[in-house]
Amino acid sequence: MAHSLWQLFRIWAGIGLQSFGGGATTLYLMRKVSVEEQRWLSDDEYSQYWGIVQIAPGINLLGQTILIGHRVAGIWGAIIALAGLLIPSVTITIAITAAYTIVRELPAVNAVLRGVIPATVGVGLLLAAQMVWPPLRTSRSEGTVPLVLSILLIITVIGITLVTKLPSLVTLWGGAGMYALIYWFIQRNKEPS
């Protein structure tokens, strides 16, 4: 579906206005808009874009926004999507931070802050469930071995993250590299001699 740059800005500004709760909430909203509502991307494409931005340093949500905006309307789409996401959310963040300095001692404010964490975790778990299915579906379509490798990688990364203090770069690149090496070895051995 073609969009004018103004429509694209409005869509991304809507995401920026609703991005309370941090990265998981924003990523959930981005997926909902780009996969379910606007159908700019398939579930698999969205996950692939997310994989691309994971291997780069910086704020992944901005990278994801740029990739999706570029997909929809080229370089101007990337710029407009990024502006749409940032302008409202930065403005709201500044206003809330300023207001918080005034009301931070109120019991109601503290109660809200205690409740927002479990709510954010809930959104994060929903997002994790939605994000895990596309790569598992793809692995399953490639056969049992890739599916088992994907599941083992998920479990291994969770375990390593829980018991070590490895930097996330080591965990992400190490897991991706290990998967690629094992997958390459299996594919190599499948080839007829």
N, CA and C atoms as a LAMMPS dump frame, in Angstrom:
ITEM: TIMESTEP
0
ITEM: NUMBER OF ATOMS
579
ITEM: BOX BOUNDS ff ff ff
-5.0000000000000000e+02 5.0000000000000000e+02
-5.0000000000000000e+02 5.0000000000000000e+02
-5.0000000000000000e+02 5.0000000000000000e+02
ITEM: ATOMS id mol type element x y z
1 1 1 N 0.849 -1.174 0
2 1 2 C 0 0 0
3 1 3 C 0.898 1.241 0
4 2 1 N 0.682 2.106 -0.939
5 2 2 C 1.488 3.325 -1.037
6 2 3 C 1.005 4.351 -0.021
7 3 1 N 1.95 5.059 0.558
8 3 2 C 1.628 6.088 1.541
9 3 3 C 2.342 7.364 1.163
10 4 1 N 1.686 8.475 1.424
11 4 2 C 2.389 9.744 1.286
12 4 3 C 3.348 9.86 2.457
13 5 1 N 4.322 10.741 2.335
14 5 2 C 5.269 10.929 3.431
15 5 3 C 4.564 11.448 4.681
16 6 1 N 3.539 12.268 4.486
17 6 2 C 2.784 12.764 5.634
18 6 3 C 2.062 11.609 6.343
19 7 1 N 1.453 10.699 5.58
20 7 2 C 0.796 9.545 6.19
21 7 3 C 1.81 8.683 6.942
22 8 1 N 2.973 8.505 6.334
23 8 2 C 4.027 7.719 6.962
24 8 3 C 4.466 8.372 8.28
25 9 1 N 4.622 9.68 8.268
26 9 2 C 4.985 10.399 9.486
27 9 3 C 3.92 10.196 10.563
28 10 1 N 2.647 10.318 10.175
29 10 2 C 1.549 10.15 11.139
30 10 3 C 1.539 8.751 11.747
31 11 1 N 1.777 7.736 10.924
32 11 2 C 1.796 6.359 11.426
33 11 3 C 2.924 6.193 12.448
34 12 1 N 4.129 6.666 12.111
35 12 2 C 5.276 6.514 13.015
36 12 3 C 5.15 7.419 14.234
37 13 1 N 4.54 8.59 14.068
38 13 2 C 4.301 9.451 15.227
39 13 3 C 3.322 8.766 16.178
40 14 1 N 2.357 8.041 15.632
41 14 2 C 1.432 7.279 16.463
42 14 3 C 2.163 6.226 17.286
43 15 1 N 3.135 5.564 16.674
44 15 2 C 3.951 4.602 17.425
45 15 3 C 4.744 5.34 18.497
46 16 1 N 5.354 6.462 18.119
47 16 2 C 6.137 7.246 19.079
48 16 3 C 5.303 7.735 20.252
49 17 1 N 4.048 8.089 19.995
50 17 2 C 3.159 8.561 21.068
51 17 3 C 2.749 7.447 22.022
52 18 1 N 2.788 6.2 21.546
53 18 2 C 2.356 5.062 22.365
54 18 3 C 3.519 4.267 22.941
55 19 1 N 4.732 4.723 22.745
56 19 2 C 5.917 3.936 23.101
57 19 3 C 6.264 3.985 24.579
58 20 1 N 5.284 3.978 25.419
59 20 2 C 5.523 3.913 26.857
60 20 3 C 5.906 2.483 27.211
61 21 1 N 6.829 2.315 28.128
62 21 2 C 7.188 0.971 28.576
63 21 3 C 8.497 0.475 28.009
64 22 1 N 9.157 1.276 27.215
65 22 2 C 10.479 0.895 26.745
66 22 3 C 10.482 0.157 25.424
67 23 1 N 11.61 -0.472 25.167
68 23 2 C 11.869 -1.103 23.873
69 23 3 C 10.894 -2.2 23.497
70 24 1 N 10.51 -3.035 24.458
71 24 2 C 9.605 -4.137 24.137
72 24 3 C 8.262 -3.614 23.638
73 25 1 N 7.753 -2.587 24.295
74 25 2 C 6.482 -2.004 23.867
75 25 3 C 6.6 -1.395 22.483
76 26 1 N 7.678 -0.654 22.254
77 26 2 C 7.874 -0.021 20.949
78 26 3 C 8.022 -1.069 19.859
79 27 1 N 8.805 -2.099 20.119
80 27 2 C 8.997 -3.158 19.132
81 27 3 C 7.68 -3.876 18.831
82 28 1 N 6.878 -4.091 19.876
83 28 2 C 5.56 -4.711 19.693
84 28 3 C 4.68 -3.832 18.799
85 29 1 N 4.662 -2.524 19.077
86 29 2 C 3.85 -1.607 18.267
87 29 3 C 4.347 -1.564 16.816
88 30 1 N 5.661 -1.545 16.647
89 30 2 C 6.228 -1.512 15.3
90 30 3 C 5.829 -2.762 14.521
91 31 1 N 5.903 -3.911 15.174
92 31 2 C 5.517 -5.164 14.522
93 31 3 C 4.03 -5.164 14.178
94 32 1 N 3.21 -4.729 15.129
95 32 2 C 1.759 -4.708 14.91
96 32 3 C 1.406 -3.841 13.696
97 33 1 N 2.016 -2.647 13.624
98 33 2 C 1.717 -1.738 12.518
99 33 3 C 2.26 -2.27 11.2
100 34 1 N 3.532 -2.665 11.181
101 34 2 C 4.168 -2.998 9.902
102 34 3 C 3.816 -4.386 9.381
103 35 1 N 3.459 -5.317 10.261
104 35 2 C 3.115 -6.672 9.812
105 35 3 C 1.607 -6.868 9.735
106 36 1 N 0.885 -6.503 10.792
107 36 2 C -0.541 -6.808 10.866
108 36 3 C -1.426 -5.745 10.221
109 37 1 N -1.172 -4.478 10.528
110 37 2 C -2.075 -3.427 10.054
111 37 3 C -1.753 -2.958 8.64
112 38 1 N -0.523 -2.549 8.406
113 38 2 C -0.166 -1.994 7.1
114 38 3 C 0.316 -3.059 6.101
115 39 1 N 0.765 -4.181 6.624
116 39 2 C 1.276 -5.292 5.803
117 39 3 C 2.443 -4.872 4.902
118 40 1 N 3.316 -4.042 5.468
119 40 2 C 4.522 -3.641 4.754
120 40 3 C 5.503 -4.803 4.697
121 41 1 N 5.469 -5.639 5.744
122 41 2 C 6.404 -6.753 5.866
123 41 3 C 5.66 -8.006 6.281
124 42 1 N 6.226 -9.154 5.931
125 42 2 C 5.71 -10.407 6.47
126 42 3 C 6.324 -10.611 7.856
127 43 1 N 5.812 -11.564 8.592
128 43 2 C 6.365 -11.902 9.902
129 43 3 C 7.846 -12.259 9.781
130 44 1 N 8.176 -13.071 8.774
131 44 2 C 9.566 -13.476 8.564
132 44 3 C 10.455 -12.283 8.234
133 45 1 N 9.981 -11.393 7.369
134 45 2 C 10.775 -10.213 7.014
135 45 3 C 11.022 -9.33 8.231
136 46 1 N 9.992 -9.159 9.062
137 46 2 C 10.154 -8.35 10.264
138 46 3 C 11.23 -8.953 11.167
139 47 1 N 11.181 -10.266 11.343
140 47 2 C 12.187 -10.937 12.161
141 47 3 C 13.578 -10.828 11.54
142 48 1 N 13.66 -10.913 10.22
143 48 2 C 14.954 -10.762 9.557
144 48 3 C 15.513 -9.355 9.766
145 49 1 N 14.673 -8.353 9.644
146 49 2 C 15.114 -6.978 9.901
147 49 3 C 15.616 -6.854 11.337
148 50 1 N 14.871 -7.457 12.279
149 50 2 C 15.283 -7.39 13.676
150 50 3 C 16.622 -8.089 13.868
151 51 1 N 16.844 -9.194 13.16
152 51 2 C 18.133 -9.87 13.214
153 51 3 C 19.254 -8.995 12.685
154 52 1 N 18.985 -8.27 11.611
155 52 2 C 20 -7.378 11.031
156 52 3 C 20.416 -6.318 12.037
157 53 1 N 19.445 -5.692 12.691
158 53 2 C 19.792 -4.607 13.617
159 53 3 C 20.425 -5.12 14.903
160 54 1 N 20.269 -6.406 15.199
161 54 2 C 20.889 -6.963 16.395
162 54 3 C 22.406 -7.055 16.269
163 55 1 N 22.904 -7.185 15.059
164 55 2 C 24.348 -7.354 14.896
165 55 3 C 25.083 -6.024 14.776
166 56 1 N 24.355 -4.935 14.865
167 56 2 C 24.964 -3.604 14.802
168 56 3 C 24.884 -2.955 16.182
169 57 1 N 25.858 -2.112 16.515
170 57 2 C 25.762 -1.413 17.796
171 57 3 C 24.72 -0.299 17.722
172 58 1 N 24.35 0.217 18.862
173 58 2 C 23.43 1.346 18.883
174 58 3 C 22.03 0.945 19.276
175 59 1 N 21.124 1.842 19.042
176 59 2 C 19.731 1.649 19.434
177 59 3 C 19.015 0.896 18.321
178 60 1 N 18.713 -0.365 18.59
179 60 2 C 18.148 -1.25 17.579
180 60 3 C 16.798 -0.789 17.058
181 61 1 N 16.006 -0.168 17.921
182 61 2 C 14.691 0.3 17.49
183 61 3 C 14.813 1.353 16.392
184 62 1 N 15.837 2.172 16.482
185 62 2 C 16.039 3.184 15.444
186 62 3 C 16.448 2.522 14.127
187 63 1 N 17.307 1.52 14.219
188 63 2 C 17.694 0.783 13.016
189 63 3 C 16.502 0.096 12.374
190 64 1 N 15.65 -0.508 13.192
191 64 2 C 14.452 -1.185 12.682
192 64 3 C 13.524 -0.171 12.008
193 65 1 N 13.378 0.989 12.628
194 65 2 C 12.546 2.048 12.053
195 65 3 C 13.077 2.48 10.698
196 66 1 N 14.381 2.659 10.612
197 66 2 C 15.005 3.086 9.353
198 66 3 C 14.799 2.031 8.267
199 67 1 N 15.009 0.762 8.605
200 67 2 C 14.825 -0.302 7.606
201 67 3 C 13.386 -0.36 7.099
202 68 1 N 12.434 -0.28 8.018
203 68 2 C 11.025 -0.349 7.606
204 68 3 C 10.645 0.894 6.804
205 69 1 N 11.042 2.074 7.288
206 69 2 C 10.749 3.311 6.557
207 69 3 C 11.336 3.288 5.16
208 70 1 N 12.555 2.771 5.03
209 70 2 C 13.196 2.666 3.71
210 70 3 C 12.436 1.699 2.82
211 71 1 N 11.982 0.614 3.387
212 71 2 C 11.214 -0.382 2.623
213 71 3 C 9.939 0.248 2.06
214 72 1 N 9.303 1.096 2.863
215 72 2 C 8.021 1.677 2.466
216 72 3 C 8.195 2.81 1.462
217 73 1 N 9.188 3.687 1.67
218 73 2 C 9.277 4.889 0.824
219 73 3 C 10.715 5.342 0.561
220 74 1 N 11.648 4.413 0.526
221 74 2 C 13.022 4.764 0.186
222 74 3 C 13.695 5.599 1.26
223 75 1 N 14.693 6.366 0.854
224 75 2 C 15.482 7.147 1.809
225 75 3 C 14.634 8.163 2.56
226 76 1 N 13.686 8.805 1.854
227 76 2 C 12.809 9.762 2.543
228 76 3 C 11.893 9.056 3.528
229 77 1 N 11.499 7.835 3.195
230 77 2 C 10.698 7.057 4.129
231 77 3 C 11.462 6.75 5.401
232 78 1 N 12.748 6.434 5.26
233 78 2 C 13.585 6.173 6.435
234 78 3 C 13.692 7.411 7.316
235 79 1 N 13.922 8.559 6.698
236 79 2 C 14.066 9.809 7.444
237 79 3 C 12.756 10.19 8.123
238 80 1 N 11.67 10.106 7.389
239 80 2 C 10.357 10.489 7.928
240 80 3 C 9.92 9.534 9.037
241 81 1 N 10.126 8.233 8.848
242 81 2 C 9.752 7.264 9.885
243 81 3 C 10.531 7.536 11.169
244 82 1 N 11.829 7.783 11.037
245 82 2 C 12.658 8.063 12.203
246 82 3 C 12.207 9.344 12.912
247 83 1 N 11.93 10.382 12.142
248 83 2 C 11.438 11.638 12.738
249 83 3 C 10.095 11.411 13.425
250 84 1 N 9.215 10.658 12.779
251 84 2 C 7.907 10.384 13.364
252 84 3 C 8.006 9.627 14.676
253 85 1 N 8.918 8.668 14.741
254 85 2 C 9.092 7.91 15.973
255 85 3 C 9.687 8.778 17.087
256 86 1 N 10.679 9.593 16.746
257 86 2 C 11.435 10.309 17.768
258 86 3 C 10.781 11.587 18.283
259 87 1 N 10.207 12.377 17.418
260 87 2 C 9.711 13.691 17.851
261 87 3 C 8.686 13.58 18.978
262 88 1 N 7.631 12.779 18.836
263 88 2 C 6.677 12.716 19.955
264 88 3 C 7.267 12.054 21.196
265 89 1 N 8.011 10.959 21.021
266 89 2 C 8.503 10.24 22.202
267 89 3 C 9.542 11.051 22.968
268 90 1 N 10.41 11.767 22.272
269 90 2 C 11.393 12.612 22.957
270 90 3 C 10.685 13.757 23.685
271 91 1 N 9.71 14.349 23.038
272 91 2 C 8.961 15.449 23.661
273 91 3 C 8.255 14.979 24.926
274 92 1 N 7.593 13.826 24.849
275 92 2 C 6.887 13.283 26.018
276 92 3 C 7.875 12.914 27.115
277 93 1 N 9.004 12.334 26.75
278 93 2 C 10.011 11.953 27.74
279 93 3 C 10.53 13.168 28.497
280 94 1 N 10.796 14.237 27.79
281 94 2 C 11.255 15.472 28.444
282 94 3 C 10.185 15.995 29.394
283 95 1 N 8.934 16.015 28.947
284 95 2 C 7.843 16.534 29.787
285 95 3 C 7.635 15.657 31.025
286 96 1 N 7.653 14.329 30.848
287 96 2 C 7.447 13.434 31.996
288 96 3 C 8.606 13.555 32.98
289 97 1 N 9.812 13.641 32.475
290 97 2 C 10.968 13.773 33.358
291 97 3 C 10.887 15.057 34.169
292 98 1 N 10.502 16.139 33.531
293 98 2 C 10.358 17.41 34.242
294 98 3 C 9.253 17.316 35.294
295 99 1 N 8.13 16.7 34.932
296 99 2 C 7.022 16.565 35.884
297 99 3 C 7.383 15.632 37.033
298 100 1 N 8.153 14.592 36.752
299 100 2 C 8.52 13.634 37.784
300 100 3 C 9.316 14.291 38.908
301 101 1 N 10.149 15.229 38.573
302 101 2 C 10.934 15.898 39.613
303 101 3 C 10.036 16.611 40.623
304 102 1 N 8.824 16.951 40.201
305 102 2 C 7.886 17.649 41.075
306 102 3 C 7.05 16.665 41.902
307 103 1 N 6.669 15.519 41.313
308 103 2 C 5.713 14.615 41.966
309 103 3 C 6.324 13.294 42.437
310 104 1 N 7.621 13.147 42.413
311 104 2 C 8.252 11.849 42.681
312 104 3 C 8.02 11.307 44.079
313 105 1 N 7.678 12.133 45.041
314 105 2 C 7.468 11.677 46.424
315 105 3 C 6.027 11.239 46.695
316 106 1 N 5.108 11.465 45.771
317 106 2 C 3.702 11.108 45.994
318 106 3 C 3.53 9.588 45.994
319 107 1 N 2.78 9.039 46.957
320 107 2 C 2.561 7.596 47.017
321 107 3 C 1.915 7.035 45.736
322 108 1 N 0.992 7.771 45.15
323 108 2 C 0.334 7.294 43.926
324 108 3 C 1.338 7.144 42.783
325 109 1 N 2.276 8.059 42.691
326 109 2 C 3.306 7.986 41.651
327 109 3 C 4.171 6.749 41.861
328 110 1 N 4.558 6.501 43.106
329 110 2 C 5.368 5.321 43.408
330 110 3 C 4.599 4.029 43.128
331 111 1 N 3.306 4.027 43.402
332 111 2 C 2.49 2.85 43.111
333 111 3 C 2.43 2.587 41.607
334 112 1 N 2.275 3.644 40.838
335 112 2 C 2.254 3.496 39.376
336 112 3 C 3.58 2.939 38.889
337 113 1 N 4.658 3.449 39.413
338 113 2 C 5.98 2.973 38.994
339 113 3 C 6.189 1.5 39.333
340 114 1 N 5.68 1.057 40.472
341 114 2 C 5.785 -0.363 40.823
342 114 3 C 4.929 -1.235 39.903
343 115 1 N 3.815 -0.703 39.429
344 115 2 C 2.933 -1.481 38.554
345 115 3 C 3.372 -1.517 37.105
346 116 1 N 4.123 -0.514 36.68
347 116 2 C 4.501 -0.45 35.272
348 116 3 C 5.504 -1.547 34.905
349 117 1 N 6.322 -1.965 35.842
350 117 2 C 7.323 -2.991 35.538
351 117 3 C 6.66 -4.318 35.162
352 118 1 N 5.744 -4.87 35.987
353 118 2 C 5.097 -6.119 35.579
354 118 3 C 4.32 -5.981 34.261
355 119 1 N 3.703 -4.836 34.059
356 119 2 C 2.963 -4.632 32.806
357 119 3 C 3.913 -4.651 31.608
358 120 1 N 5.062 -4.017 31.763
359 120 2 C 6.047 -3.998 30.688
360 120 3 C 6.59 -5.404 30.43
361 121 1 N 6.811 -6.161 31.489
362 121 2 C 7.274 -7.542 31.333
363 121 3 C 6.236 -8.347 30.557
364 122 1 N 4.965 -8.129 30.84
365 122 2 C 3.907 -8.829 30.105
366 122 3 C 3.963 -8.548 28.615
367 123 1 N 4.137 -7.28 28.251
368 123 2 C 4.256 -6.922 26.831
369 123 3 C 5.512 -7.56 26.234
370 124 1 N 6.599 -7.558 27.005
371 124 2 C 7.845 -8.16 26.536
372 124 3 C 7.701 -9.654 26.281
373 125 1 N 6.987 -10.354 27.159
374 125 2 C 6.767 -11.791 26.964
375 125 3 C 5.892 -12.056 25.741
376 126 1 N 4.872 -11.228 25.542
377 126 2 C 4.036 -11.359 24.344
378 126 3 C 4.877 -11.156 23.092
379 127 1 N 5.7 -10.13 23.103
380 127 2 C 6.57 -9.857 21.971
381 127 3 C 7.531 -11.019 21.733
382 128 1 N 8.129 -11.543 22.791
383 128 2 C 9.056 -12.676 22.647
384 128 3 C 8.354 -13.864 21.997
385 129 1 N 7.123 -14.134 22.418
386 129 2 C 6.371 -15.244 21.815
387 129 3 C 6.11 -14.984 20.332
388 130 1 N 5.775 -13.749 19.977
389 130 2 C 5.525 -13.43 18.568
390 130 3 C 6.803 -13.479 17.743
391 131 1 N 7.928 -13.096 18.332
392 131 2 C 9.186 -13.042 17.6
393 131 3 C 9.842 -14.416 17.438
394 132 1 N 9.531 -15.363 18.314
395 132 2 C 10.194 -16.66 18.247
396 132 3 C 9.609 -17.544 17.139
397 133 1 N 8.347 -17.357 16.786
398 133 2 C 7.717 -18.264 15.826
399 133 3 C 8.252 -18.145 14.399
400 134 1 N 8.466 -16.956 13.841
401 134 2 C 8.967 -16.914 12.453
402 134 3 C 10.285 -17.66 12.226
403 135 1 N 11.322 -17.457 13.072
404 135 2 C 12.539 -18.224 12.811
405 135 3 C 12.365 -19.726 13.052
406 136 1 N 11.522 -20.101 14.012
407 136 2 C 11.285 -21.522 14.229
408 136 3 C 10.513 -22.136 13.059
409 137 1 N 9.552 -21.388 12.498
410 137 2 C 8.827 -21.873 11.313
411 137 3 C 9.781 -22.076 10.141
412 138 1 N 10.663 -21.093 9.941
413 138 2 C 11.629 -21.195 8.849
414 138 3 C 12.546 -22.39 9.067
415 139 1 N 13.046 -22.556 10.294
416 139 2 C 13.913 -23.695 10.598
417 139 3 C 13.182 -25.006 10.379
418 140 1 N 11.927 -25.055 10.792
419 140 2 C 11.133 -26.281 10.626
420 140 3 C 10.95 -26.618 9.151
421 141 1 N 10.739 -25.593 8.319
422 141 2 C 10.562 -25.852 6.882
423 141 3 C 11.847 -26.352 6.236
424 142 1 N 12.997 -26.055 6.873
425 142 2 C 14.279 -26.526 6.351
426 142 3 C 14.623 -27.928 6.838
427 143 1 N 13.887 -28.438 7.82
428 143 2 C 14.126 -29.793 8.303
429 143 3 C 14.251 -29.862 9.813
430 144 1 N 14.364 -31.077 10.297
431 144 2 C 14.433 -31.322 11.737
432 144 3 C 15.707 -30.755 12.35
433 145 1 N 16.832 -30.944 11.665
434 145 2 C 18.111 -30.492 12.227
435 145 3 C 18.142 -28.978 12.427
436 146 1 N 17.777 -28.16 11.42
437 146 2 C 17.757 -26.717 11.676
438 146 3 C 16.792 -26.317 12.795
439 147 1 N 15.653 -27 12.895
440 147 2 C 14.695 -26.697 13.962
441 147 3 C 15.303 -27.007 15.326
442 148 1 N 15.915 -28.171 15.454
443 148 2 C 16.547 -28.543 16.724
444 148 3 C 17.679 -27.572 17.051
445 149 1 N 18.47 -27.188 16.043
446 149 2 C 19.548 -26.218 16.263
447 149 3 C 19.004 -24.889 16.773
448 150 1 N 17.92 -24.421 16.18
449 150 2 C 17.326 -23.151 16.613
450 150 3 C 16.843 -23.227 18.053
451 151 1 N 16.16 -24.304 18.387
452 151 2 C 15.656 -24.468 19.758
453 151 3 C 16.817 -24.563 20.744
454 152 1 N 17.838 -25.362 20.403
455 152 2 C 19.006 -25.487 21.273
456 152 3 C 19.728 -24.153 21.439
457 153 1 N 19.789 -23.367 20.377
458 153 2 C 20.447 -22.061 20.46
459 153 3 C 19.679 -21.133 21.406
460 154 1 N 18.368 -21.126 21.302
461 154 2 C 17.551 -20.301 22.199
462 154 3 C 17.803 -20.699 23.654
463 155 1 N 17.745 -21.992 23.92
464 155 2 C 17.936 -22.488 25.288
465 155 3 C 19.362 -22.202 25.778
466 156 1 N 20.344 -22.427 24.907
467 156 2 C 21.749 -22.201 25.28
468 156 3 C 22.014 -20.733 25.595
469 157 1 N 21.492 -19.836 24.767
470 157 2 C 21.704 -18.405 25.011
471 157 3 C 21.046 -17.976 26.321
472 158 1 N 19.866 -18.486 26.591
473 158 2 C 19.224 -18.178 27.877
474 158 3 C 20.108 -18.654 29.017
475 159 1 N 20.589 -19.89 28.924
476 159 2 C 21.44 -20.446 29.976
477 159 3 C 22.737 -19.681 30.154
478 160 1 N 23.406 -19.386 29.049
479 160 2 C 24.671 -18.649 29.125
480 160 3 C 24.448 -17.264 29.713
481 161 1 N 23.383 -16.629 29.309
482 161 2 C 23.088 -15.287 29.818
483 161 3 C 22.798 -15.317 31.315
484 162 1 N 22.131 -16.36 31.774
485 162 2 C 21.807 -16.465 33.194
486 162 3 C 23.025 -16.747 34.067
487 163 1 N 23.989 -17.537 33.567
488 163 2 C 25.081 -17.98 34.435
489 163 3 C 26.418 -17.282 34.191
490 164 1 N 26.523 -16.496 33.138
491 164 2 C 27.798 -15.816 32.884
492 164 3 C 27.576 -14.311 32.836
493 165 1 N 28.67 -13.617 32.776
494 165 2 C 28.611 -12.164 32.639
495 165 3 C 29.204 -11.754 31.303
496 166 1 N 29.002 -12.601 30.297
497 166 2 C 29.521 -12.291 28.968
498 166 3 C 28.813 -11.079 28.391
499 167 1 N 29.536 -10.233 27.683
500 167 2 C 28.877 -9.108 27.004
501 167 3 C 27.869 -9.63 25.975
502 168 1 N 26.809 -8.875 25.761
503 168 2 C 25.774 -9.309 24.815
504 168 3 C 26.344 -9.5 23.416
505 169 1 N 27.357 -8.724 23.049
506 169 2 C 27.991 -8.884 21.741
507 169 3 C 28.559 -10.291 21.586
508 170 1 N 29.204 -10.791 22.618
509 170 2 C 29.779 -12.141 22.569
510 170 3 C 28.663 -13.175 22.456
511 171 1 N 27.616 -12.997 23.235
512 171 2 C 26.502 -13.953 23.202
513 171 3 C 25.822 -13.958 21.834
514 172 1 N 25.509 -12.772 21.305
515 172 2 C 24.817 -12.701 20.016
516 172 3 C 25.685 -13.207 18.87
517 173 1 N 26.882 -12.676 18.753
518 173 2 C 27.767 -13.084 17.661
519 173 3 C 28.216 -14.525 17.831
520 174 1 N 28.47 -14.924 19.079
521 174 2 C 28.881 -16.308 19.326
522 174 3 C 27.785 -17.29 18.955
523 175 1 N 26.568 -16.994 19.377
524 175 2 C 25.441 -17.871 19.032
525 175 3 C 25.199 -17.929 17.536
526 176 1 N 25.22 -16.767 16.894
527 176 2 C 25.004 -16.726 15.445
528 176 3 C 26.117 -17.463 14.703
529 177 1 N 27.357 -17.239 15.145
530 177 2 C 28.488 -17.908 14.496
531 177 3 C 28.454 -19.413 14.691
532 178 1 N 28.124 -19.852 15.906
533 178 2 C 28.04 -21.282 16.19
534 178 3 C 26.944 -21.936 15.351
535 179 1 N 25.789 -21.282 15.262
536 179 2 C 24.701 -21.82 14.449
537 179 3 C 25.14 -21.925 12.992
538 180 1 N 25.755 -20.864 12.478
539 180 2 C 26.183 -20.861 11.079
540 180 3 C 27.202 -21.962 10.818
541 181 1 N 28.149 -22.143 11.73
542 181 2 C 29.179 -23.165 11.557
543 181 3 C 28.578 -24.572 11.564
544 182 1 N 27.715 -24.846 12.525
545 182 2 C 27.076 -26.169 12.594
546 182 3 C 26.202 -26.395 11.372
547 183 1 N 25.422 -25.385 10.988
548 183 2 C 24.542 -25.508 9.83
549 183 3 C 25.36 -25.752 8.564
550 184 1 N 26.458 -25.015 8.396
551 184 2 C 27.331 -25.199 7.242
552 184 3 C 27.896 -26.609 7.221
553 185 1 N 28.351 -27.111 8.376
554 185 2 C 28.924 -28.447 8.464
555 185 3 C 27.901 -29.504 8.07
556 186 1 N 26.673 -29.347 8.551
557 186 2 C 25.606 -30.318 8.233
558 186 3 C 25.291 -30.262 6.739
559 187 1 N 25.157 -29.074 6.187
560 187 2 C 24.856 -28.93 4.755
561 187 3 C 25.987 -29.499 3.904
562 188 1 N 27.212 -29.29 4.319
563 188 2 C 28.389 -29.799 3.592
564 188 3 C 28.382 -31.319 3.546
565 189 1 N 28.006 -31.922 4.664
566 189 2 C 27.974 -33.378 4.713
567 189 3 C 26.798 -33.976 3.961
568 190 1 N 25.771 -33.177 3.676
569 190 2 C 24.616 -33.636 2.91
570 190 3 C 24.915 -33.703 1.415
571 191 1 N 25.851 -32.837 0.967
572 191 2 C 26.135 -32.745 -0.46
573 191 3 C 26.704 -34.064 -0.978
574 192 1 N 26.245 -34.475 -2.187
575 192 2 C 26.761 -35.723 -2.744
576 192 3 C 28.253 -35.587 -3.077
577 193 1 N 28.975 -36.666 -2.857
578 193 2 C 30.42 -36.655 -3.121
579 193 3 C 30.721 -36.793 -4.578
